[in-house]
Amino acid sequence: MTTNHSQPGSPAHDDPTLLTTPFGSHASAGEVIDGVDLTGRRAVVTGGASGIGAETVRALAAAGAEVTVATRRPESAEPLVREFAATGGAGLVRTEALDLSDLTSVAAFTRAWRGPLDILVANAGIMALPTRTLTAGGWEAQLATNYLGHFALATGLHPALRDAGSARIVVVSSGAHQEVPFDFEDPHFERRPYDPWVAYGQSKTADVLFAAGVRRWAADGITANALNPGYILTRLQRHLDDDTMRAFGVMDDAGNLEPLPYYKTPEQGAATSVLLAASPLLKGVTGRYFEDNQEARTVRGDDDRPGGVGAHALDPEAANRLWEYGTEALGGA
Ligand SMILES: NC(=O)c1ccc[n+]([C@@H]2O[C@H](COP(=O)([O-])OP(=O)(O)OC[C@H]3O[C@@H](n4cnc5c(N)ncnc54)[C@H](OP(=O)(O)O)[C@@H]3O)[C@@H](O)[C@H]2O)c1
């Protein structure tokens, strides 16, 4: 299987039940929260030292938030830390070590966290590892990093999110989830052949189901939504070979990378994350999936228009089942 690399479509505005915003598909992260004051708010952005995570950090900190970049290489966040130390404004960036593929590291991060947490952006991710790779815990690496590590992080930070009163969780998924339901029988490819895109897609379906499952924390004032950031050239593509990059149309014969016209810059790619994290338009909204700064239509049956969210990824029963699966995988509770 290869990922659907076709141009994303415009969300269906003909469905009045879908939440719309005034922001176009290529609005920047700064634009979608222009005028929003996050002074006194605290945010964690996983994988916030590069790509769309770094632009998410920049936009939240520029709006006045104290942002913790949770990264497995804290030194990689130093330029962002220095950038905001130099501005002398309300926004502040700090960095903490976090390796999502290692539960010990996740536990150390959550144990060390003090005080309320207003915004958790589950942004870190890896894509299409060419061969089946297992973490020390025996989990398929993409599922472990993209979903299970974030699930452990969110459940570990639940008291801090609850204490914030109206915390928001933002889960960065991908359009790659669309054709891949979560395989509860064999999530780690022990009995079925490994496919890099199926493993990535499954982890991204798990991300959407995880956000949907957060409904159980509604009484704590916690909301969660998932999103597809669009297509952005970042380090995420580092596991793809040149032939795949050429097939996607983003590499010329000489090996130079050139984004296609509908690709976004990292700052535009971060917009939907930032919108969900901090815009007043999203107040109280939970369990939904967005792309291009709009809520996406649910794709069912023979709908082959690009974009949208697979019905399997928002299914409440699957979300409950995945929450139980995740809880068991983390050792019960
Ligand atoms: N770019 C796109 O076109 C696109 C499309 C759809 C979805 N997305 C999603 O967007 C998110 C951000 O990706 P990006 O495009 O900005 O790529 P990126 O620059 O590679 O960012 C991914 C981040 O995740 C971090 N990370 C990876 N494994 C980790 C681990 N075990 N523990 C902690 N952090 C880890 C990386 O840190 P290191 O620097 O240490 O590796 C990196 O900072 C991902 O979830 C991705 O799936 C991207």
The ligand as a Gaussian input file, in Angstrom:
#p B3LYP/6-31G(d) Opt

LIG

0 1
 N        4.840000      16.855000       7.303000
 C        3.714000      16.373000       6.821000
 O        3.429000      16.456000       5.616000
 C        2.714000      15.725000       7.745000
 C        1.507000      15.250000       7.206000
 C        0.601000      14.625000       8.058000
 C        0.881000      14.503000       9.402000
 N        2.059000      14.985000       9.895000
 C        2.323000      14.812000      11.345000
 O        2.817000      16.020000      11.885000
 C        3.593000      15.739000      13.059000
 C        4.861000      16.569000      13.037000
 O        5.663000      16.145000      11.968000
 P        6.616000      17.107000      11.109000
 O        6.164000      17.014000       9.715000
 O        6.743000      18.415000      11.757000
 O        8.002000      16.276000      11.164000
 P        9.319000      16.436000      12.050000
 O        9.948000      17.749000      11.835000
 O       10.117000      15.204000      11.807000
 O        8.732000      16.436000      13.533000
 C        8.479000      15.269000      14.253000
 C        9.027000      15.460000      15.648000
 O        8.756000      14.298000      16.413000
 C        9.886000      14.032000      17.202000
 N        9.965000      12.646000      17.620000
 C       10.107000      11.545000      16.849000
 N       10.205000      10.451000      17.600000
 C       10.130000      10.859000      18.900000
 C       10.180000      10.204000      20.146000
 N       10.375000       8.870000      20.245000
 N       10.049000      10.936000      21.271000
 C        9.890000      12.275000      21.208000
 N        9.849000      12.960000      20.038000
 C        9.972000      12.251000      18.905000
 C       11.053000      14.407000      16.314000
 O       12.196000      14.586000      17.100000
 P       13.673000      14.248000      16.531000
 O       14.100000      15.513000      15.891000
 O       14.439000      13.904000      17.778000
 O       13.554000      13.104000      15.588000
 C       10.550000      15.673000      15.654000
 O       10.838000      16.810000      16.436000
 C        3.820000      14.239000      13.068000
 O        2.954000      13.639000      14.015000
 C        3.418000      13.808000      11.661000
 O        2.961000      12.475000      11.601000
 C        2.974000      15.602000       9.112000

